């Protein structure tokens, strides 16, 4: 449906205050000292619901926005990381997000340390035959 293009259900929160950063640190060990964390959520009342009503556009649209922010940060010479190891519902409540919103991700942004490198697991790849199928 063409109207789905205009929903803009994503909600972006720039977490930069000492209080907000402390909240992030209380839910995940994965901030890595970055001065800013971006929380990306979506408004559950503003989504397109796919036929079958099992999926909405919320996660995908929020993820598209987040991916573009990651690429834009890199283009500006900044490092970023999709944080994990946190409970999205608990974190949304801690940050005071409205009940109508679902937290999709946290992303830290800052200048990477000179010796920063991805963990070894991030460079290991399965054979493409394990992840791609041709139908």
C-alpha positions as CSV (number, residue, x, y, z in Angstrom):
1,X,0.0,0.0,0.0
2,X,1.4,3.3,-1.0
3,X,0.2,5.0,2.2
4,X,2.8,2.9,4.1
5,X,5.5,5.1,2.6
6,X,4.3,8.1,4.7
7,X,4.0,6.5,8.1
8,X,7.5,7.4,9.4
9,X,7.0,5.4,12.5
10,X,10.6,5.5,13.5
11,X,11.5,7.5,16.6
12,X,15.1,8.5,17.3
13,X,16.4,9.4,20.7
14,X,19.9,10.9,21.1
15,X,21.2,9.9,24.5
16,X,24.0,12.2,25.5
17,X,23.4,13.4,29.1
18,X,25.3,11.8,31.9
19,X,22.0,10.5,33.2
20,X,21.0,8.9,29.9
21,X,24.4,7.3,29.4
22,X,24.4,5.9,33.0
23,X,21.0,4.3,32.1
24,X,22.5,2.7,29.0
25,X,25.5,1.5,31.0
26,X,23.1,-0.1,33.6
27,X,21.5,-2.3,30.9
28,X,24.5,-3.3,28.7
29,X,28.3,-3.6,29.0
30,X,28.6,-2.8,25.3
31,X,28.8,1.0,25.1
32,X,32.6,1.0,24.8
33,X,33.0,4.5,26.1
34,X,31.2,6.3,23.3
35,X,29.9,9.7,24.3
36,X,26.6,9.3,22.5
37,X,24.1,6.5,22.1
38,X,21.2,6.5,19.6
39,X,18.1,4.7,20.6
40,X,15.9,3.7,17.6
41,X,12.3,2.8,18.3
42,X,9.0,2.8,16.4
43,X,5.5,3.9,17.2
44,X,3.3,0.7,17.1
45,X,0.3,2.8,16.2
46,X,1.9,4.1,13.0
47,X,2.9,0.9,11.3
48,X,1.7,-0.9,8.2
49,X,0.5,-4.4,9.0
50,X,1.3,-7.0,6.4
51,X,-1.4,-9.3,5.0
52,X,-1.8,-12.2,7.5
53,X,-1.3,-9.7,10.4
54,X,1.9,-11.5,11.6
55,X,4.3,-8.7,10.7
56,X,4.4,-5.0,10.7
57,X,6.7,-2.4,9.1
58,X,8.0,-1.2,12.4
59,X,11.2,-3.2,12.8
60,X,12.1,-2.9,9.1
61,X,11.6,0.9,8.9
62,X,13.5,1.5,12.2
63,X,16.3,-0.8,11.0
64,X,16.6,1.0,7.6
65,X,16.9,4.3,9.5
66,X,19.5,2.8,11.8
67,X,21.5,1.4,9.0
68,X,21.6,4.8,7.2
69,X,22.8,6.4,10.5
70,X,25.6,3.8,10.8
71,X,26.7,4.5,7.2
72,X,26.5,8.3,7.7
73,X,28.5,8.1,10.9
74,X,31.2,6.1,9.0
75,X,31.2,8.7,6.2
76,X,31.9,11.4,8.8
77,X,34.8,9.4,10.2
78,X,32.9,8.2,13.3
79,X,32.7,4.7,14.7
80,X,29.4,3.1,15.7
81,X,28.3,-0.2,17.0
82,X,24.9,-1.9,17.2
83,X,24.7,-2.6,21.0
84,X,23.4,-5.9,22.3
85,X,23.1,-7.8,25.5
86,X,20.2,-5.7,26.9
87,X,16.4,-6.2,27.4
88,X,14.6,-3.9,24.9
89,X,11.4,-3.7,27.0
90,X,13.3,-3.0,30.3
91,X,15.5,-0.4,28.5
92,X,12.5,1.3,26.9
93,X,10.9,1.7,30.3
94,X,14.1,2.9,31.9
95,X,14.5,5.5,29.2
96,X,10.9,6.6,29.6
97,X,9.7,5.8,26.1
98,X,6.0,6.0,25.6
99,X,4.1,2.7,25.9
100,X,3.1,3.0,22.2
101,X,6.8,2.6,21.2
102,X,9.0,-0.4,20.8
103,X,12.7,-0.1,21.1
104,X,14.6,-1.8,18.2
105,X,18.2,-0.9,18.9
106,X,20.8,1.1,20.7
107,X,23.9,2.3,18.7
108,X,26.9,4.0,20.2
109,X,28.7,6.7,18.2
110,X,32.1,8.3,18.7
111,X,35.6,8.3,17.5
112,X,37.1,4.8,17.6
113,X,40.3,4.3,19.6
114,X,43.4,4.0,17.5
115,X,43.8,0.3,18.5
116,X,40.1,-0.5,18.1
117,X,39.3,-3.6,16.0
118,X,36.3,-5.9,15.6
119,X,36.3,-9.0,17.8
120,X,37.6,-12.1,15.9
121,X,34.1,-13.5,15.6
122,X,33.1,-10.5,13.5
123,X,35.4,-11.4,10.7
124,X,34.7,-15.1,10.5
125,X,32.2,-16.1,7.9
126,X,30.2,-19.2,7.1
127,X,30.4,-20.6,3.6
128,X,27.9,-18.8,1.4
129,X,26.2,-22.1,0.7
130,X,25.1,-22.1,4.4
131,X,23.4,-18.7,4.2
132,X,22.1,-18.4,0.6
133,X,19.6,-20.6,-1.1
134,X,18.4,-20.5,-4.7
135,X,14.8,-21.4,-5.3
